């Protein structure tokens, strides 16, 4: 595959790179470089800067804010944003529910929700996983019973990322308990301010509050918030998860983290020389860079074929998900190795204000590495565990 870009594409890259460097607020960029948590205000402010430029939702239909860029230009845009590094637009709105509404929603839903998603006027969260229905998502039990012009929803969602900030949640709910488990599911949009919704935090292994439990008790949802057809939600979920898994590859972020790894390895010493000069450690970096180049080539193939698939999920996104998550975890392990004893697990800020439980020991850049390492244990699970992705590959690609 020829990975060389045209003159026009290279000029576009320079345009994007210049904008990212000048427009992304320096405090936000510095947090990204150091692996520190972003506050809600950081993410909202940056997405609105992108939206004002017309770049918040480049992959959407043009009539709803998309740019009409080719798949290659979209790839370049994402890579340069990640390389800056700058935060990506909130994925639950921009990459998940937004494309579902744009593809399967009615005109009223598109007009109501899509502009607000693009500008992050509404913060969305994802209501898919449940206790006992994570990797086997089709076993979900949250029910939605039709009552006149409303659905009455009862159940529980878990691992709901950033639900503490959310204005809306998109949920998979069971509307036909008598149907086969994949055939009785619908896709509902639910206002988080609706009576009967309770959000409870789950503290993660890195000490943060990123995920939550969401309880729904007799929650009345207008029937107009049903996306597409009743009992067709599984099809929409597969479309959404295909988009999510492609994004999980995060090639640009991994490239930026490798650069950060080399910077830190150049500062750390082994005797009278830098860690980066150690042959064994250099071989580990080279190995992950080879894997990353192969992932990049695969992602370019998937992106180039997207337009011809006409909204159908691409099973190759499962390959991107597996290798992308494995590479991210490997880099986090190498960062821990590079930092050495300064990567102490108890050096964890206990909230988004970056107040520390104890003063950091050693260099400032060392403290975030352990929380980052712990947090990235999850990337092989969310978006469909890697074991499930291997099953998808076996059936849809290998025909086993």
C-alpha positions in Angstrom: 0.0 0.0 0.0 1.4 3.4 -1.0 1.4 5.6 2.2 2.7 8.7 0.5 0.4 11.7 0.6 -0.3 14.0 -2.3 0.9 17.6 -2.3 -2.7 18.7 -1.6 -2.9 16.4 1.4 0.5 17.5 2.7 -0.6 21.2 2.5 -3.8 20.3 4.3 -1.7 18.7 7.1 0.3 21.9 7.5 -2.9 23.9 7.7 -4.3 21.6 10.4 -1.0 21.5 12.3 -0.7 25.3 12.3 -4.3 25.7 13.6 -3.9 23.1 16.3 -0.7 24.7 17.6 -2.1 28.2 17.8 -5.8 27.5 18.8 -5.5 24.8 21.5 -5.1 26.5 24.9 -1.7 25.9 26.3 -2.9 24.6 29.8 -5.1 22.0 28.0 -2.2 20.9 25.7 0.2 20.7 28.7 -2.3 18.4 30.6 -2.5 16.2 27.5 1.3 16.0 27.2 1.8 15.1 30.9 -1.1 12.6 30.9 -3.1 14.5 33.5 -6.9 14.6 33.7 -8.8 17.1 31.8 -11.6 19.1 33.5 -15.0 19.4 31.9 -14.3 23.0 31.0 -11.1 22.0 29.1 -13.1 19.7 26.9 -16.1 22.0 26.3 -13.9 25.0 25.6 -11.8 23.1 23.0 -14.7 21.5 21.2 -16.4 24.9 20.8 -13.2 26.3 19.3 -13.2 23.4 16.8 -16.9 23.9 16.1 -16.4 27.7 15.4 -13.7 26.6 12.9 -16.2 24.1 11.4 -14.0 21.2 12.4 -15.8 19.6 15.3 -17.6 16.9 13.3 -15.7 16.5 10.1 -17.0 12.9 9.4 -20.7 13.9 9.6 -22.9 14.7 6.6 -22.1 18.2 5.3 -25.7 19.4 6.0 -25.1 18.8 9.7 -21.7 20.3 10.1 -19.4 17.8 8.2 -16.5 19.0 6.1 -16.8 16.7 3.1 -13.2 15.7 3.6 -11.9 12.5 2.1 -11.1 9.6 4.3 -7.4 10.4 4.0 -8.0 14.0 5.1 -10.1 12.9 8.0 -7.2 10.6 9.1 -4.7 13.4 8.8 -6.9 15.7 10.8 -7.3 13.2 13.6 -3.6 12.4 13.6 -2.5 16.0 13.9 -5.1 16.7 16.6 -3.7 13.8 18.6 -0.1 14.7 17.9 -0.5 18.3 19.1 -1.8 16.9 21.5 -5.3 18.3 21.8 -8.4 16.6 23.1 -10.7 14.9 20.6 -14.3 16.1 20.6 -16.4 14.3 23.1 -16.7 10.8 21.6 -20.1 9.8 23.1 -21.7 12.6 21.1 -19.5 13.2 18.1 -18.5 9.6 17.3 -21.3 7.5 18.8 -24.8 8.9 19.1 -24.3 11.7 16.6 -23.7 9.4 13.6 -26.5 7.1 14.7 -29.0 10.0 14.8 -27.6 11.4 11.5 -28.0 7.9 9.8 -31.2 6.5 11.5 -32.9 9.4 13.2 -35.8 11.4 11.8 -35.6 15.0 10.7 -36.9 16.4 14.0 -34.3 14.5 16.0 -31.5 15.6 13.6 -32.5 19.3 14.0 -32.9 19.1 17.7 -29.8 17.2 18.7 -27.1 17.4 16.1 -26.2 21.1 16.3 -26.1 20.9 20.1 -23.8 17.8 19.9 -21.4 19.5 17.6 -21.1 22.5 19.9 -21.1 20.4 23.1 -24.1 22.3 24.3 -25.3 18.8 25.4 -23.0 16.4 27.1 -23.9 12.8 26.2 -23.0 9.5 27.9 -23.4 5.9 26.8 -26.0 3.6 28.4 -25.0 0.1 27.1 -23.3 -2.1 29.6 -25.2 -3.5 32.6 -24.3 -5.9 35.5 -24.2 -9.2 33.8 -24.4 -7.7 30.3 -21.0 -6.3 29.3 -19.2 -8.5 26.7 -22.6 -10.2 26.2 -24.4 -7.0 25.7 -27.4 -8.6 24.0 -28.3 -10.0 27.4 -29.3 -6.6 28.8 -32.3 -6.4 31.0 -33.2 -2.7 31.2 -36.8 -2.6 30.1 -38.8 0.0 28.3 -42.6 -0.5 28.2 -44.8 1.6 26.0 -47.4 3.7 28.0 -49.3 6.0 25.6 -46.9 8.6 24.3 -44.1 7.5 26.6 -41.8 4.6 27.4 -41.4 3.7 31.0 -37.8 2.6 31.6 -36.5 0.5 34.5 -33.1 -1.0 35.0 -29.4 -0.2 35.6 -26.4 0.7 33.5 -22.8 0.5 34.6 -19.4 1.7 33.7 -21.1 4.8 32.3 -18.2 7.1 31.5 -18.5 10.7 32.6 -22.2 10.4 33.4 -21.6 12.8 36.3 -21.4 15.6 33.6 -24.1 14.3 31.2 -27.2 16.1 30.1 -28.4 13.1 28.0 -27.8 9.4 27.8 -28.4 7.1 24.8 -29.6 3.7 26.0 -30.2 0.2 24.7 -33.4 -1.0 26.3 -35.5 -4.2 25.9 -38.8 -3.4 24.3 -39.8 -7.0 23.4 -38.9 -9.5 26.1 -40.4 -12.4 24.1 -38.2 -11.9 21.1 -34.7 -13.4 20.6 -32.3 -11.3 22.7 -30.8 -9.3 19.8 -34.2 -8.7 18.2 -36.1 -7.1 21.1 -33.8 -4.1 21.8 -34.5 -0.5 21.0 -32.4 2.7 21.0 -33.7 5.5 23.3 -32.5 9.0 24.0 -33.1 10.0 27.6 -32.8 13.4 29.3 -30.6 12.9 32.5 -32.8 15.4 34.4 -35.8 13.1 34.1 -37.2 12.0 37.5 -36.2 8.5 38.5 -32.5 8.7 37.3 -29.8 8.3 39.9 -26.0 8.5 39.1 -23.6 6.9 41.6 -19.8 7.1 41.1 -17.4 4.2 40.8 -13.9 4.9 41.9 -11.4 3.4 39.4 -8.1 1.7 40.2 -6.2 4.9 39.3 -8.1 6.8 42.1 -10.3 8.8 39.7 -14.0 9.2 39.2 -14.5 8.5 35.5 -17.2 5.9 35.5 -20.5 5.5 37.2 -23.6 3.4 37.8 -26.9 4.8 36.4 -30.2 3.6 37.9 -33.5 4.1 36.1 -36.6 3.8 38.2 -39.9 4.3 36.4 -38.3 6.9 34.1 -40.8 8.2 31.6 -39.3 8.9 28.2 -41.2 10.5 25.3 -41.8 8.0 22.5 -40.5 10.7 20.1 -37.0 9.9 21.6 -37.0 6.5 20.0 -34.3 6.4 17.3 -35.3 4.5 14.1 -37.7 1.6 14.6 -38.7 -0.2 17.7 -36.8 -3.5 18.3 -34.1 -2.5 15.7 -31.7 -1.0 18.3 -29.2 -3.9 18.0 -28.5 -2.9 14.4 -27.9 0.7 15.4 -25.7 -0.5 18.2 -23.5 -2.5 15.9 -23.2 0.6 13.6 -22.2 2.7 16.6 -19.7 0.1 18.0 -18.0 -0.1 14.6 -17.3 3.6 14.7 -16.2 3.4 18.3 -13.7 0.5 17.6 -12.2 2.4 14.7 -11.5 5.4 17.0 -10.1 3.1 19.7 -7.1 2.5 17.5 -5.8 6.0 18.4 -2.8 5.9 16.2 -2.0 9.5 16.6 -2.2 9.3 20.4 0.1 6.3 20.4 2.6 8.2 18.2 2.5 11.1 20.7 3.0 8.8 23.6 6.0 7.1 21.9 7.6 10.6 21.5 6.9 11.3 25.1 8.5 7.9 26.0 11.7 8.8 24.1 11.9 12.2 25.8 11.6 10.6 29.3 14.1 7.8 28.4 16.5 10.5 27.3 16.3 12.1 30.8 16.6 8.9 32.8 20.1 7.5 33.5 21.5 4.1 33.7 24.9 4.6 35.2 26.7 7.1 32.9 24.3 6.9 30.0 20.7 7.7 29.2 18.1 5.0 29.2 17.4 5.6 25.5 20.9 4.4 24.8 20.3 1.1 26.5 20.1 -1.5 23.7 17.4 -3.7 25.3 15.1 -0.7 26.0 15.7 0.7 22.6 14.7 -2.6 21.1 11.4 -2.5 23.0 10.7 1.0 21.6 11.5 -0.2 18.1 9.2 -3.2 18.4 6.2 -1.0 19.4 6.9 1.4 16.6 6.8 -1.5 14.1 3.5 -2.6 15.5 2.2 1.0 15.3 3.2 1.4 11.7 1.3 -1.9 10.8 -1.7 -0.6 12.7 -1.6 2.7 10.8 -1.6 0.9 7.5 -4.6 -1.2 8.5 -6.5 1.9 9.7 -5.9 3.6 6.4 -7.3 0.6 4.6 -10.5 0.6 6.7 -11.0 4.4 6.3 -10.5 4.2 2.6 -13.3 1.6 2.3 -15.8 3.4 4.6 -17.7 5.2 1.9 -18.3 2.1 -0.1 -19.8 0.2 2.8 -22.8 2.5 3.0 -23.1 2.6 6.8 -22.5 -1.2 7.3 -20.1 -2.0 10.1 -16.6 -3.1 9.0 -15.4 -6.2 10.8 -11.9 -5.0 10.3 -12.5 -2.4 13.0 -12.2 -5.3 15.4 -8.6 -5.7 14.3 -8.0 -2.0 15.0 -9.5 -2.3 18.4 -7.4 -5.2 19.4 -4.0 -4.0 18.2 -4.7 -0.4 19.1 -5.5 -1.2 22.7 -2.6 -3.6 23.0 -0.2 -1.0 21.7 -1.5 1.7 24.1 -1.1 -0.7 27.0 2.5 -1.6 25.9 3.4 2.1 25.7 2.0 2.7 29.2 4.1 -0.2 30.5 7.3 1.2 28.9 6.6 4.6 30.4 6.4 3.0 33.8 9.6 1.2 33.2 11.3 4.4 32.0 10.2 6.4 35.1 11.2 3.6 37.4 10.7 4.1 41.2 9.3 7.6 40.7 6.1 6.0 39.2 4.6 5.4 42.6 0.9 4.4 42.6 0.1 6.7 45.5 1.0 9.8 43.5 -2.6 10.2 42.3 -4.5 13.5 42.2 -7.9 12.8 43.9 -10.0 15.1 41.7 -10.0 17.0 38.5 -8.4 20.1 40.2 -5.1 18.2 40.3 -4.8 18.5 44.1 -2.4 15.8 45.2 -2.8 13.4 48.2 0.9 13.8 48.8 3.6 16.0 47.2 5.0 14.3 44.1 8.2 12.4 44.6 10.8 13.1 41.9 10.2 15.0 38.7 6.7 16.4 38.0 6.4 14.3 34.8 6.8 11.1 36.7 3.7 11.3 38.9 1.0 10.8 36.3 2.6 7.7 34.8 1.2 5.2 37.4 -2.4 6.5 37.1 -2.1 6.4 33.3 -0.9 2.9 33.4 -3.7 1.7 35.7 -6.4 3.6 33.7 -5.2 2.0 30.4 -5.9 -1.5 31.7 -9.5 -0.9 30.6 -8.8 -0.2 26.9 -8.8 -3.9 26.0 -12.3 -4.2 27.6 -14.4 -1.2 26.6 -15.9 -1.0 23.1 -16.3 -4.8 23.3 -13.6 -6.9 24.9 -10.7 -8.1 22.8 -11.8 -11.7 23.3 -15.2 -10.8 21.7 -13.4 -9.0 18.9 -11.5 -12.1 18.1 -14.8 -14.0 17.8 -16.0 -11.3 15.4 -12.9 -11.6 13.3 -13.2 -15.4 13.2 -16.8 -15.3 12.0 -16.9 -12.2 9.7 -13.4 -12.3 8.2 -12.0 -15.8 8.5 -15.4 -17.5 8.0 -14.9 -19.9 10.9 
